[in-house]
């Protein structure tokens, strides 16, 4: 199993996912850096993502939408706040309108992704922090926990393919 743990901490307003992969840190970094690989796993298996914009530099933005089973679309945005290839990535995350503009619905979440070598494997930690406990509870009620596990569970199949340069 790829996902090792998913821990909710209401006092710290955080949700932490830890997963390990049979791949190098550099190879796992590619699934964040390359929007074509990212859209193959970001989002639950029944809600695949499409990245319309992916300006992967500090201060850059990403716009994406996930398409549901009935064809409905849920849009989101990211703003990259820090990138230290290939070990750390930070970004703000929120819901967007159909033009990719932040809606402010459910506030902003900040994500810190850390990749570290553990033997010949890579441990990926995604720390999501929230503005308030109500926001955390609303996101969990929307299925964030299951969605994140399902999304990360798709990474092994991508890593099993040859690396993209």
Phi and psi in degrees as a GROMACS rama.xvg file:
@    title "Ramachandran Plot"
@    xaxis  label "Phi"
@    yaxis  label "Psi"
@TYPE xy
-68.972  -46.8778  UNK-2
-81.3381  123.084  UNK-3
-90.2518  -42.2266  UNK-4
-156.115  157.864  UNK-5
-143.563  111.729  UNK-6
-119.933  125.707  UNK-7
-94.6263  132.798  UNK-8
-130.174  92.6872  UNK-9
-60.4831  -33.4042  UNK-10
-67.4555  -37.6441  UNK-11
-89.5319  -0.924665  UNK-12
54.2543  46.8083  UNK-13
-137.624  159.396  UNK-14
-134.459  124.347  UNK-15
-120.533  122.215  UNK-16
-108.148  133.303  UNK-17
-122.209  129.96  UNK-18
-137.859  156.173  UNK-19
-129.213  147.323  UNK-20
-132.549  149.566  UNK-21
-85.1248  69.8413  UNK-22
-162.076  162.83  UNK-23
-74.0132  162.017  UNK-24
-57.5366  -41.7927  UNK-25
-63.1452  -39.1369  UNK-26
-68.8535  -40.8871  UNK-27
-67.1592  -34.8202  UNK-28
-57.7573  -35.1745  UNK-29
-60.7863  -28.9262  UNK-30
-71.8239  -16.1257  UNK-31
-95.237  -36.7724  UNK-32
-74.6852  -37.2745  UNK-33
-97.3196  112.164  UNK-34
-61.7194  -28.0843  UNK-35
-69.5004  -34.1532  UNK-36
-77.1128  -40.0427  UNK-37
-59.105  -42.8156  UNK-38
-72.2741  -10.6956  UNK-39
-81.0552  -12.9789  UNK-40
-131.658  -23.6402  UNK-41
-69.857  119.878  UNK-42
108.545  152.996  UNK-43
-61.4988  155.409  UNK-44
-53.9512  -31.1347  UNK-45
-87.8653  -1.76084  UNK-46
-131.353  69.1348  UNK-47
-63.7712  148.282  UNK-48
-97.3007  150.712  UNK-49
-130.398  119.905  UNK-50
-92.8054  117.576  UNK-51
-86.2849  -26.692  UNK-52
-145.275  141.148  UNK-53
-154.045  77.4393  UNK-54
-88.9967  86.259  UNK-55
-83.2182  68.4372  UNK-56
-142.388  154.878  UNK-57
-56.0066  129.464  UNK-58
89.1279  -12.0351  UNK-59
-75.0275  164.574  UNK-60
-124.299  156.076  UNK-61
-129.458  140.499  UNK-62
-124.269  137.606  UNK-63
-149.321  166.515  UNK-64
-139.434  151.919  UNK-65
-111.019  138.16  UNK-66
-106.429  122.194  UNK-67
-80.8798  173.521  UNK-68
-59.8681  -27.2765  UNK-69
-97.3845  9.23606  UNK-70
89.0249  -0.664278  UNK-71
-68.8776  152.391  UNK-72
-120.193  135.193  UNK-73
-115.401  121.241  UNK-74
-103.316  148.276  UNK-75
-142.818  167.398  UNK-76
-137.03  152.725  UNK-77
-128.679  149.649  UNK-78
-127.2  114.894  UNK-79
-72.87  120.294  UNK-80
-100.97  -22.3649  UNK-81
-160.181  136.134  UNK-82
-137.248  118.899  UNK-83
-126.214  80.2109  UNK-84
-61.9523  139.64  UNK-85
-103.558  30.4934  UNK-86
-112.222  -25.3854  UNK-87
-147.66  141.128  UNK-88
-139.822  135.097  UNK-89
-130.951  141.005  UNK-90
-154.444  152.698  UNK-91
-89.57  150.425  UNK-92
-141.952  136.562  UNK-93
-161.614  179.048  UNK-94
-83.9948  151.464  UNK-95
-131.566  161.178  UNK-96
-85.1956  -176.886  UNK-97
-69.2842  -9.04037  UNK-98
-98.1477  4.43206  UNK-99
85.1533  7.06057  UNK-100
-85.1202  139.533  UNK-101
-57.2208  135.518  UNK-102
-93.0904  -22.3137  UNK-103
83.2932  -5.86129  UNK-104
-61.8674  127.313  UNK-105
61.9838  20.0062  UNK-106
68.9472  -161.014  UNK-107
-116.783  139.407  UNK-108
-109.121  142.342  UNK-109
-108.96  130.009  UNK-110
-114.255  135.981  UNK-111
-120.697  118.286  UNK-112
-107.005  125.564  UNK-113
-121.772  131.433  UNK-114
-116.69  128.452  UNK-115
-139.888  144.705  UNK-116
-74.4658  134.799  UNK-117
-130.37  94.4542  UNK-118
64.9234  -128.257  UNK-119
-98.9939  15.3281  UNK-120
-110.026  173.482  UNK-121
-124.283  130.207  UNK-122
-97.7096  126.505  UNK-123
-112.036  124.872  UNK-124
-115.336  125.333  UNK-125
-112.602  110.435  UNK-126
-101.563  113.675  UNK-127
-103.888  127.855  UNK-128
-117.008  145.426  UNK-129
-116.355  161.646  UNK-130
-77.4487  -28.8041  UNK-131
-156.689  158.634  UNK-132
-62.1637  -34.7556  UNK-133
-62.4521  -39.8143  UNK-134
-62.8458  -46.7675  UNK-135
-57.5118  -47.3933  UNK-136
-64.8217  -38.4711  UNK-137
-65.9651  -41.4032  UNK-138
-65.1413  -40.4282  UNK-139
-65.5882  -39.4656  UNK-140
-64.8221  -28.3254  UNK-141
-77.7047  -8.22599  UNK-142
101.661  20.8439  UNK-143
-58.4888  -41.1315  UNK-144
-62.287  -51.1006  UNK-145
-67.0996  -38.2539  UNK-146
-63.8813  -42.6664  UNK-147
-67.2604  -42.7749  UNK-148
-61.2477  -45.382  UNK-149
-63.1235  -39.9787  UNK-150
-63.3696  -53.3511  UNK-151
-65.2437  -28.8399  UNK-152
-63.793  -14.371  UNK-153
-89.4  -8.99606  UNK-154
-68.6362  -37.5827  UNK-155
-54.6266  -41.7989  UNK-156
-63.903  -35.9492  UNK-157
-70.4016  -42.9574  UNK-158
-66.8918  -26.1205  UNK-159
-70.1404  -20.5763  UNK-160
-79.0053  167.445  UNK-161
-65.3271  150.839  UNK-162
-69.0121  151.04  UNK-163
-102.283  127.73  UNK-164
